[in-house]
Every structure is written in structure tokens, then in C-alpha cells.
Amino acid sequence: MNSRPRRELPEQLFAAAQAQPNIALVKYWGKRDAAFNLPVVGSISITLDSLWTRTAVRFDAGLAQDRFELNGKADAEEARRVGACLDLLRQRAGVSWRASVSSRNNFPTAAGLASSASGFAALVTAGAQALGLRIDDTEKSALARRCSGSAARSIFGGYVEWARGERADGADSVARELLPAAAWPLRVAVAITSTAAKEVGSGPGMRRTAETSPFQQAWVDTQESDLAAARAAITARDFAALAEISEHSCLKMHALALAARPGLIYWNGATVEGMRRVRALRAQGVPVFFTVDAGPQVKAVCEPQALPRVAAALREVPGVLEVVDTGLGEGARAIPAEALAA
Ligand code: 2P0
């Protein structure tokens, strides 16, 4: 592969993109290959709308090394992952220029709100555009997956499935849209119970789980039927069925991680109380269910008319700092440079 800049390239290549986090309803936990970042199971998610990452990428012949800043501050820890992701794009384009990446989140980073999903989906989208790569969303999803697993899903909007895939090179481990957001516009109230970064990140947490949890094989063996149930519920827009399978997948993932050695406890007291409140509301006929990721926030998914009641109930839970609400949104996309300042 020719890694020298082609002669016709300008001095700089710039693009910007926006992506939103996604929340898995049928969870991803565990890798079958670390190098290509391939999952042991498929997963199903919803892409959100009002929480976002906006990222600008500038490849520049004059830069000696990649630069990365998040919310206006240099971030050395994340810079390595960003650099590795840029390497995949550079390899694909046959370009060796370093890049300056500036990213902004309008929500807390690394607190179980899938900032890596929106972050790497935005980075791949902006980077591919800047380099003039002619690749479709499926290929973007494969590239985003290598940067962060759940980022594969944020390339698409609405209801999304990321396939486990069979191939060793991961070409079939990509996401696709199951249903557009507008076809079933559910809402999500996110109860924030802590803004601290988690003690054990998802990657190390998945590794520890696979190596020590006695439930790992059962997790893998039961995923296909959960995916089928969630797919059917989404196609039929059957809220009760989606509620049942989503809470089951969430609690099963946490049971798996809790059984690792030492056990992974991603919850705090407010997380548990929040889940109980959501169950109590549903028992009263309110169409709502919960899901919780590798962090302490409670995400309550509901029908639109139920949102005020759900948000009010979560605000009353001791330890809930804030309730953010959002609808379902689009996949990652290029945006004009002016939009970055907004
Ligand atoms: C998910 N999570 O399906 C699951 C549920 C957290 C709990 O995907 O190592 O940041 O980059 O592939 O995608 C978080 O893990 O992990 C995640 P990597 P990622 O949303």
C-alpha cells in the first residue's frame, strides 16, 4: 500500500461529523477476538437524539504527531485509542499524514452513557469524509467496531442490530438498521446517579468476566433467542414484549459480570432504587422499562405520553442527580464546520 500522500492532495483535509450514543436493549458483553474487536454475541440497540458528540478532524501534512482534545482539553489517555482509530482510516486511504482531532460531548464522558460509541462513530465518519474515502455505512460500521464495539451501532439511527458475525476478519460483524426512529418514537429518561468515571472499564470488565464468570457459556448460549425475541418485538412494535426481553438481557448481563472474580458491581444504591421505581410504575400500567449499562445510570425507555410521569418518579429517587430526556435519533453523519460551534 502506498503510504505517501498523493500529489493532488491539498495541504489539509478537514471534515466534521456528529454521532449520538446508543443504548443496548439486548446487550453486548465479551469479545471473541481482541485484535479485530469481534463480539461473542450480537446485540440490539436504540440510537438517541439529543445527546451528541461533535468531532472535527484535520489531516495535516505539517503535523509531526496526532493531537486529540475532548471538550477543549488535551486527553492523553484517549489519544492512544484515537490514534489507533486514525491509523485504520489512514491505512484504508493510503495516507500517512497525522491529524488534529477536536471533539465535544454535551453529556458526561465515561459514566455509562456510551461516550465511546458516539465518539468513535463521529471520528470514523469525520475521518472518512476528510480523507475522501468512498465507503458506505456498513463499511463505516466495521471500521467503527474496531475502534469501539458499540460505536458500530451508532453509525445507524433508530433500532439497530450489530451482528456477531462468523468471519475471522470481521467483515460480517457490522450493524444495520432494524426500524427507523420515526416508525416507533419511544423516549428515554436517563437518571444520572454519578458523573464519576467507572472503576473498571468495559474492555477489562469483559475480559475478567470471560476468564472467571461461571455464567459465561450460558450467556453466549442464550443470546440468539433473546435477539430473536427483541427483533420480533421491534417489528411488531410490541412494547410489553420489548420491555420483558430488554430487562431480562440487562439483568442477565449484570448477573454474569457480578459473578466474575472479583465481581463487577456497576450499580450504586440509586441505580437499584431507580430500577425498582420503574418496575413499580409498570405494575401501575405505565409503559416503561429500564436498562443499565456498565455504569450506574438508569435508562428508562417509555412511550412518549409516559415521559413526564417517568421523569418525575426518577427525580424523586434519593441519589439521582439529574434526569435527562431524549428521543430516538439518526445515525452518524457529516456536519458543516459552523455546526461545531453551536
Ligand atoms: C452494550 N456495553 O451493548 C454494552 C452493555 C456496556 C454494557 O458496549 O471494548 O465501549 O470498545 O468494544 O463498546 C460498552 O463497551 O467496548 C458496551 P469496546 P464498548 O452497549
Residues whose N, C-alpha, C, O or C-beta is under 5 A from the ligand:
A	BS01	2P0	A24 V26 K27 Y28 S43 S116 C147 S148 G149 S150 A151 S202 G203 D293 A294
